[in-house]
């Protein structure tokens, strides 16, 4: 498996940032990427809390550190 370039599906920073700004796409892409990483617990947490605190954390981290929130290594 090749290394990912960006956060959402290996997309560039600008495209990932645009997807992170829109709450629906951020929620959906976040769930899918967590499942692809094998982090089922993080995907379940994203399903229930993805529209509020986690979305804001993702957005702030994407702007300042250029990656989305990666929690729960389970």
N, CA and C atoms as a LAMMPS dump frame, in Angstrom:
ITEM: TIMESTEP
0
ITEM: NUMBER OF ATOMS
222
ITEM: BOX BOUNDS ff ff ff
-5.0000000000000000e+02 5.0000000000000000e+02
-5.0000000000000000e+02 5.0000000000000000e+02
-5.0000000000000000e+02 5.0000000000000000e+02
ITEM: ATOMS id mol type element x y z
1 1 1 N 0.838 -1.167 0
2 1 2 C 0 0 0
3 1 3 C 0.891 1.241 0
4 2 1 N 0.588 2.171 -0.858
5 2 2 C 1.371 3.397 -0.961
6 2 3 C 1 4.353 0.168
7 3 1 N 1.947 5.215 0.502
8 3 2 C 1.692 6.197 1.542
9 3 3 C 0.706 7.249 1.044
10 4 1 N -0.144 7.699 1.948
11 4 2 C -1.137 8.697 1.574
12 4 3 C -0.5 10.078 1.498
13 5 1 N -0.928 10.867 0.515
14 5 2 C -0.433 12.233 0.385
15 5 3 C -1.208 13.192 1.269
16 6 1 N -2.514 13.026 1.339
17 6 2 C -3.356 13.925 2.112
18 6 3 C -4.183 13.154 3.113
19 7 1 N -5.126 13.838 3.711
20 7 2 C -5.924 13.197 4.737
21 7 3 C -7.131 12.463 4.19
22 8 1 N -7.908 13.104 3.356
23 8 2 C -9.094 12.458 2.815
24 8 3 C -8.765 11.739 1.522
25 9 1 N -8.632 10.44 1.583
26 9 2 C -8.436 9.574 0.417
27 9 3 C -7.178 9.905 -0.372
28 10 1 N -6.168 10.485 0.258
29 10 2 C -4.939 10.833 -0.435
30 10 3 C -5.049 12.08 -1.288
31 11 1 N -6.08 12.883 -1.063
32 11 2 C -6.266 14.112 -1.823
33 11 3 C -5.321 15.194 -1.325
34 12 1 N -5.164 16.242 -2.103
35 12 2 C -4.26 17.328 -1.729
36 12 3 C -4.803 18.103 -0.522
37 13 1 N -3.963 18.954 0.028
38 13 2 C -4.335 19.741 1.201
39 13 3 C -5.522 20.655 0.909
40 14 1 N -5.519 21.328 -0.217
41 14 2 C -6.589 22.271 -0.547
42 14 3 C -7.938 21.55 -0.666
43 15 1 N -7.955 20.424 -1.363
44 15 2 C -9.203 19.664 -1.525
45 15 3 C -9.658 19.117 -0.172
46 16 1 N -8.734 18.616 0.634
47 16 2 C -9.087 18.12 1.967
48 16 3 C -9.614 19.244 2.85
49 17 1 N -9.041 20.434 2.732
50 17 2 C -9.515 21.582 3.502
51 17 3 C -10.931 21.973 3.09
52 18 1 N -11.206 21.983 1.807
53 18 2 C -12.552 22.301 1.327
54 18 3 C -13.553 21.265 1.837
55 19 1 N -13.177 19.993 1.79
56 19 2 C -14.062 18.94 2.299
57 19 3 C -14.255 19.055 3.812
58 20 1 N -13.223 19.517 4.525
59 20 2 C -13.322 19.671 5.979
60 20 3 C -14.182 20.859 6.371
61 21 1 N -14.265 21.871 5.531
62 21 2 C -15.072 23.053 5.847
63 21 3 C -16.56 22.73 5.798
64 22 1 N -16.96 21.896 4.871
65 22 2 C -18.38 21.543 4.72
66 22 3 C -18.704 20.429 5.72
67 23 1 N -19.616 20.683 6.672
68 23 2 C -19.858 19.706 7.736
69 23 3 C -20.297 18.317 7.253
70 24 1 N -21.175 18.247 6.273
71 24 2 C -21.671 16.945 5.8
72 24 3 C -20.538 16.129 5.187
73 25 1 N -19.741 16.75 4.324
74 25 2 C -18.652 16.005 3.684
75 25 3 C -17.563 15.653 4.687
76 26 1 N -17.317 16.545 5.639
77 26 2 C -16.326 16.251 6.672
78 26 3 C -16.756 15.041 7.496
79 27 1 N -18.027 14.984 7.853
80 27 2 C -18.563 13.865 8.63
81 27 3 C -18.466 12.56 7.849
82 28 1 N -18.916 12.596 6.602
83 28 2 C -18.923 11.388 5.778
84 28 3 C -17.504 10.924 5.444
85 29 1 N -16.659 11.833 5.01
86 29 2 C -15.268 11.464 4.684
87 29 3 C -14.521 10.996 5.922
88 30 1 N -14.821 11.616 7.073
89 30 2 C -14.184 11.202 8.324
90 30 3 C -14.539 9.774 8.707
91 31 1 N -15.802 9.42 8.543
92 31 2 C -16.238 8.052 8.849
93 31 3 C -15.555 7.057 7.914
94 32 1 N -15.562 7.363 6.637
95 32 2 C -14.98 6.439 5.649
96 32 3 C -13.479 6.274 5.856
97 33 1 N -12.76 7.381 6.108
98 33 2 C -11.309 7.257 6.301
99 33 3 C -10.969 6.515 7.583
100 34 1 N -11.787 6.682 8.646
101 34 2 C -11.525 5.933 9.886
102 34 3 C -11.741 4.437 9.663
103 35 1 N -12.769 4.084 8.908
104 35 2 C -13.018 2.671 8.616
105 35 3 C -11.894 2.106 7.754
106 36 1 N -11.404 2.88 6.782
107 36 2 C -10.289 2.426 5.944
108 36 3 C -9.025 2.222 6.767
109 37 1 N -8.814 3.064 7.789
110 37 2 C -7.646 2.922 8.66
111 37 3 C -7.805 1.781 9.653
112 38 1 N -9.002 1.191 9.719
113 38 2 C -9.257 0.101 10.651
114 38 3 C -9.621 0.575 12.04
115 39 1 N -9.999 1.84 12.179
116 39 2 C -10.346 2.419 13.474
117 39 3 C -11.867 2.467 13.613
118 40 1 N -12.443 1.324 13.926
119 40 2 C -13.892 1.181 13.989
120 40 3 C -14.481 2.004 15.129
121 41 1 N -13.831 2.009 16.281
122 41 2 C -14.331 2.776 17.425
123 41 3 C -14.336 4.27 17.1
124 42 1 N -13.288 4.75 16.458
125 42 2 C -13.225 6.158 16.067
126 42 3 C -14.306 6.479 15.035
127 43 1 N -14.62 5.542 14.152
128 43 2 C -15.691 5.754 13.169
129 43 3 C -17.043 5.84 13.86
130 44 1 N -17.268 5.006 14.859
131 44 2 C -18.531 5.041 15.594
132 44 3 C -18.661 6.35 16.37
133 45 1 N -17.574 6.79 16.995
134 45 2 C -17.59 8.086 17.689
135 45 3 C -17.86 9.204 16.7
136 46 1 N -17.277 9.123 15.523
137 46 2 C -17.48 10.119 14.475
138 46 3 C -18.944 10.158 14.026
139 47 1 N -19.604 9.009 13.993
140 47 2 C -21.014 8.966 13.585
141 47 3 C -21.879 9.767 14.555
142 48 1 N -21.626 9.622 15.852
143 48 2 C -22.48 10.263 16.842
144 48 3 C -22.066 11.688 17.197
145 49 1 N -20.756 11.997 17.151
146 49 2 C -20.283 13.316 17.583
147 49 3 C -19.599 14.108 16.47
148 50 1 N -19.734 13.678 15.237
149 50 2 C -18.993 14.29 14.132
150 50 3 C -19.464 15.656 13.706
151 51 1 N -20.675 16.042 14.066
152 51 2 C -21.2 17.322 13.621
153 51 3 C -20.905 18.466 14.58
154 52 1 N -20.242 18.229 15.665
155 52 2 C -20.016 19.317 16.61
156 52 3 C -18.54 19.457 16.981
157 53 1 N -18.133 18.869 18.065
158 53 2 C -16.783 19.071 18.588
159 53 3 C -15.724 18.507 17.645
160 54 1 N -15.918 17.326 17.144
161 54 2 C -14.918 16.702 16.278
162 54 3 C -14.783 17.468 14.97
163 55 1 N -15.888 17.992 14.438
164 55 2 C -15.821 18.786 13.221
165 55 3 C -14.996 20.052 13.441
166 56 1 N -15.21 20.73 14.566
167 56 2 C -14.428 21.931 14.867
168 56 3 C -12.957 21.604 15.072
169 57 1 N -12.664 20.506 15.758
170 57 2 C -11.267 20.098 15.954
171 57 3 C -10.609 19.767 14.619
172 58 1 N -11.308 19.039 13.768
173 58 2 C -10.779 18.729 12.44
174 58 3 C -10.487 19.992 11.65
175 59 1 N -11.411 20.925 11.687
176 59 2 C -11.254 22.161 10.927
177 59 3 C -10.071 22.982 11.438
178 60 1 N -9.95 23.135 12.737
179 60 2 C -8.837 23.898 13.315
180 60 3 C -7.509 23.218 13.028
181 61 1 N -7.443 21.891 13.212
182 61 2 C -6.202 21.177 12.929
183 61 3 C -5.847 21.209 11.447
184 62 1 N -6.841 21.121 10.577
185 62 2 C -6.577 21.153 9.142
186 62 3 C -5.991 22.504 8.742
187 63 1 N -6.476 23.575 9.325
188 63 2 C -5.98 24.901 8.982
189 63 3 C -4.574 25.13 9.525
190 64 1 N -4.337 24.771 10.785
191 64 2 C -3.063 25.1 11.408
192 64 3 C -1.973 24.054 11.248
193 65 1 N -2.324 22.772 11.25
194 65 2 C -1.27 21.746 11.173
195 65 3 C -1.364 20.873 9.926
196 66 1 N -2.352 21.148 9.077
197 66 2 C -2.513 20.476 7.777
198 66 3 C -2.789 18.989 7.862
199 67 1 N -3.449 18.542 8.929
200 67 2 C -3.933 17.156 8.991
201 67 3 C -5.165 17.118 9.879
202 68 1 N -5.997 16.11 9.665
203 68 2 C -7.218 15.995 10.45
204 68 3 C -6.943 15.294 11.765
205 69 1 N -7.892 15.382 12.643
206 69 2 C -7.777 14.788 13.972
207 69 3 C -7.697 13.278 13.869
208 70 1 N -6.672 12.678 14.421
209 70 2 C -6.498 11.227 14.468
210 70 3 C -6.523 10.798 15.917
211 71 1 N -7.695 10.313 16.355
212 71 2 C -7.816 9.877 17.75
213 71 3 C -8.093 8.386 17.811
214 72 1 N -7.949 7.852 18.982
215 72 2 C -8.248 6.456 19.268
216 72 3 C -7.542 5.485 18.322
217 73 1 N -6.355 5.092 18.675
218 73 2 C -5.62 4.161 17.809
219 73 3 C -6.181 2.755 17.796
220 74 1 N -7.401 2.565 18.288
221 74 2 C -8.024 1.252 18.335
222 74 3 C -8.605 0.913 16.967
